[in-house]
């Protein structure tokens, strides 16, 4: 996937992985379109980007991407300005940590709305432009290692990312013959505001060991590097990449035993 002189749109861009992707890709893009809910953080990021890359155009949308009307507003404004997106990076997402039977349904619905529904609708909103002029186009789905493995204690979050895994791989099979690149990014533990927003202390307890944790900057750097190599599945971070590549070869029965062991440990230790 190529980023030079491209128009790149990033959702969830105010902090964390999204902001770091903006910093990395701002070195190559001609236009960055950044979407997030927090205006102050977006404005600060824009000023930083322009100060280091004066030729870069940065467009900000302070909107909740999970709302359909906001998606239509963004697309309408881009159409008025005659801006066509080359690379869509679906990064916005939210997590949670709680046993399913203890979870509050509104919280679970928020995860589904942002992690699944908004990704489907926003991607579908832009896809016709991509298909009409596929040269140099690409879609990046920022999923999770929890969308490749299973993670007790975060059932709906993990399930939402499994949805993204399936969506990304299926769209890759449909769009690659047209010349549109599609890739899935599956980070493990990353230092960002994600844990704070999810109400998680020191990482998800059903997730991988914390010695696999990387910074958001390292995550973005590794992601861009591997995307440039046209990897279909990008797992940023050497340690977690080794573990996940090994896990992908595990038979279903072994995966099931591992996740059952982790679930029993959560219940026995009463950590959630």
C-alpha positions, -999 to 999 in steps of 0.1 A, spaced: 0 0 0 14 34 -10 8 67 9 29 92 -11 9 122 -21 -23 105 -11 -55 118 5 -58 98 37 -87 97 61 -83 84 97 -111 79 121 -104 81 159 -75 103 151 -72 126 181 -49 104 203 -33 70 206 -28 49 175 -49 72 153 -28 103 161 4 84 157 -7 71 123 -14 107 114 21 117 124 37 89 104 15 93 73 17 131 74 52 128 62 40 114 29 3 124 24 -8 155 5 -41 157 25 -49 142 59 -86 140 70 -88 135 107 -120 125 125 -126 124 163 -149 138 189 -125 160 208 -118 193 191 -89 205 213 -69 174 207 -75 175 169 -66 211 167 -34 205 187 -25 176 164 -32 197 133 -9 225 144 19 200 152 15 183 118 15 216 98 45 229 118 66 199 107 50 195 72 40 229 60 29 216 26 4 192 42 -33 200 41 -51 188 73 -89 187 74 -106 182 108 -141 168 115 -150 170 152 -178 144 150 -190 112 165 -184 87 137 -208 62 152 -238 85 142 -250 80 106 -259 116 101 -223 127 109 -210 102 84 -232 117 57 -222 153 67 -186 144 64 -191 128 29 -212 158 18 -185 183 28 -158 163 11 -179 162 -21 -185 200 -20 -147 205 -17 -142 179 -44 -119 159 -22 -117 122 -30 -103 98 -3 -75 75 -15 -68 56 17 -95 50 44 -82 40 78 -110 27 101 -93 32 134 -120 44 158 -130 18 184 -138 12 220 -133 -17 244 -146 -30 277 -136 -55 304 -163 -73 322 -178 -108 323 -207 -108 298 -234 -116 324 -222 -87 346 -220 -62 317 -245 -34 312 -263 -38 279 -260 0 269 -222 -3 272 -222 -34 250 -244 -17 224 -219 13 223 -191 -11 214 -212 -27 187 -223 7 173 -188 21 171 -167 -10 164 -190 -27 139 -220 -6 127 -201 26 120 -173 8 103 -197 -10 79 -218 21 71 -188 45 67 -169 21 45 -200 15 24 -205 53 21 -170 57 5 -167 25 -14 -184 36 -46 -158 63 -51 -131 37 -46 -147 13 -71 -152 41 -97 -115 50 -96 -97 22 -79 -61 31 -89 -40 37 -57 -70 31 -34 -67 13 -1 -87 5 30 -71 -3 64 -91 -18 92 -76 -15 126 -89 -45 144 -72 -62 174 -53 -93 184 -86 -101 202 -101 -103 167 -77 -131 159 -77 -149 192 -105 -152 218 -105 -132 250 -127 -141 280 -137 -111 300 -141 -90 269 -165 -111 249 -183 -84 230 -152 -64 223 -134 -95 210 -165 -105 190 -166 -70 174 -130 -73 163 -136 -108 150 -163 -92 128 -137 -67 116 -113 -95 108 -139 -113 87 -150 -80 70 -115 -70 61 -105 -104 47 -137 -108 27 -135 -72 13 -99 -79 4 -110 -109 -17 -137 -88 -34 -118 -56 -39 -82 -68 -47 -93 -80 -82 -104 -44 -88 -71 -30 -78 -81 -18 -43 -58 -29 -14 -73 -40 18 -54 -48 50 -62 -57 86 -41 -44 115 -43 -65 146 -25 -48 175 -19 -64 209 -15 -44 241 -7 -7 232 0 22 255 -28 46 247 -60 61 261 -78 29 249 -74 12 283 -85 43 302 -117 47 281 -124 10 284 -121 13 322 -91 -11 322 -63 -10 346 -29 -22 332 -44 -41 302 -71 -66 297 -68 -95 321 -79 -121 295 -54 -107 270 -17 -114 263 11 -109 287 20 -72 294 56 -78 282 42 -77 247 30 -41 252 43 -14 229 39 23 226 13 39 202 42 54 183 59 20 178 25 5 168 20 32 141 56 29 128 55 -8 125 20 -7 110 30 17 82 62 -2 75 43 -35 71 15 -19 51 41 -7 26 51 -43 22 15 -51 12 9 -74 42 -27 -85 44 -24 -90 82 -3 -65 101 6 -74 137 27 -45 150 53 -53 176 79 -81 174 69 -100 206 32 -101 200 38 -109 163 57 -140 171 30 -151 196 2 -144 172 19 -161 142 24 -192 164 -12 -190 176 -25 -189 141 -11 -224 136 -28 -238 167 -56 -263 160 -91 -253 171 -91 -278 200 -60 -263 215 -74 -227 211 -105 -238 229 -86 -254 258 -65 -222 262 -95 -199 263 -113 -222 287 -83 -221 310 -81 -183 308 -119 -181 316 -115 -204 346 -87 -183 359 -108 -151 357 -136 -168 376 -114 -184 402 -95 -153 409 -126 -132 408 -107 -105 390 -137 -91 370 
